[in-house]
Amino acid sequence: MSSFNNDINPFETNSGSLRLANLNILIPVIAIALLMAFVIIKIEILGFILCLTLFIVIALLYVIFKKPKTGIFLLIILGFFVTGAGRYVSAPWGLTIDALLVLIYIALFFKAFAEKIHWIKAKSSLTWVVTIWMGYVLLQIGNPEAQSIEAWFYAMRGVAFYQWLSIPLLFILFNKSKDLDTFFIIWGILSLLGTLKGFQQFHFGVDPFEQRWLNQGGAETHILFGKLRVFSFYSDAGQFGASQAHTGVVFGILAFFKKGNLKLKSFFAFVALAGFLGMLISGTRGAIAVPALGGIMFLILKKNLKFLVLGGILGISIFIFFAYTTIGQGNAEIRRMRTAFDPNEASLQVRLSNQNKLKGYLASRPFGGGVGATGNWGQRFTPHTFLANTATDSWYVMIWADTGAVGLIYYLFMIFFILITGAYNVMYKIKDDWLKSQIAALVCGMAGIIMASYGNGVFGQMPTGILMYVSMVFMFISPKMDKLKQKAAIQLH
């Protein structure tokens, strides 16, 4: 049977450039071209930049509506650069994450008219636990202790909203082994760029835009004893150090277990080494918690006595090196990292003192002081309050202060439920060796970030946030991916 419509002669239809002869297309194209030319002539370079930006936005819109999965990859890329972009161009860059997430949902909605979208894939225990958390954060609007709805709006995005929007999308769009492979490649390349930018700051110094950021207040936390705490294009040195350590752990495990592809194994190893270098030059002491707990989780997942003994010896050796020796004390990075093992360190004592103050304040406030009451948002919107002027210095202490003991208990239940599910799948459900190694790497990375988030608020910041959300979804869908791999292997034989 002919595939052509009987009423249309294919040799009489126009295609390609001949379609421009259609006035319905030709007139709008000419009008847009003339408008762009007028804008460029009137405001010169700025006009050119404006038109170029508009062209890129239109192209991205087309690509996302054509293939919504591309929007997820763009979201990951944006996660790496969105916070640092503000140092160069003052704009509400953070809201681009919100806009992109909503745009992907709109693209899926319209795509559903042309083909079936399997919304049911988003149904998961993971979706339920993050939805309950989002619901609790939403109810915080009515918290009688809350002082500002604006603070709630800005703060709740990193605390719950991005996670809640991202996870169902990822279940729907990311469900193949190829998606996981692509995720690792994009992550590795972006992290390498972060290391390169960090090394440039470490070796050559900051650029004029970064210097302006330091002069406007960044130096208070990023110039210690005349030494720069490297932040690359991330929000701060704490996020840079933790994210680089996260990359080091994940890609180190991938490099260790990858077989049969020397190029990919070499790439993973190079990214891992670069990640640990970035962690070291960041000057972030808390980042060492990522390989520490990530390594412990790895030993648990392996269920191998030999690995457990060797890992234990290595861990004890590292602890003794930092806590009980002065080897390498002349190196500023080692010297700063060593202070993380000192229980009498001054900043640790200040943190503990602040936590005691919060304990007394929150004793009669089980739902906290309201989302956005602490940290930068508290300083911006409610600078007169107790919580805004008491440093939390920790992701969990911030969750506790903002949402109370009730919120903290549920939040800890949620993240440990996710971590334990991922670990269980690695230990008992996944049969394919390479997939087991990939998910094990994600579980170990998440364990490290969970630990590091006690020292810094890294869990809800970009790019760690989006990397965590993708990791969570792959942990939960890995048994299905494994079954597909097993089925394909049986059919092949």
Secondary structure, DSSP 4 states (H G I P E B T S, - for coil): --SS-TT--GGGS--GGGGGGSHHHHHHHHHHHHHHHHHHHHHHHHHHHHHHHHHHHHHHHHHHHH-THHHHHHHHHHHHHTTGGGGTS-S-THHHHHHHHHHHHHHHHHHTTTS---GGGG-SHHHHHHHHHHHHHHHGGG-TT---HHHHHHHHIIIIIHHHHHHHHHHHH--SHHHHHHHHHHHHHHHHHHHHHHHHHHHH---HHHHHHIIIIIHHHHEETTEE---TTSSSHHHHHHHHHHHHHHHHHHHHH--S-HHHHHHHHHHHHHHHHHHHHTT-GGGGHHHHHHHHHHHHHHT-HHHHHHHHHHHHHHHHHHHH--TTTTSHHHHHHHGGG-TT-HHHHHHHHHHHHHHHHHTT-TT-S-TTSSHHHHHHH-TTSTGGGS---SHHHHHHHHHHHHHHHHHHHHHHHHHHHHHHIIIII---HHHHHHHHHHHHHHHHHHHHTTTS--TTSTTHHHHHHHHHHHHHHHHHHHHHHHHHHHHH-
